[in-house]
Amino acid sequence: MEGVNKIMANLTTKQESFVKLANKEGFTTEITRKDIISLQSKHGITKPAWLMKNTAYRVNRASYTLPTLGQVVESESTDSK
């Protein structure tokens, strides 16, 4: 999970907005392909290929880890100590 947090620290603005939207909709640690499709139809977003194609985020088939941005800040603050 620590590796994912380090990856999350380098997100683009669009990627961060997807994570914030997913968090707002209740997906804080894990999101499935079905959930992503639901977010697409509800909010008109594009499919987050950066999440779905990166094996570091994959938990299972069609299931991806999605740490909150708060966890990223925690990770960054612990790395700097």
Disulfide bonds with the S-S distance in Angstrom:
none
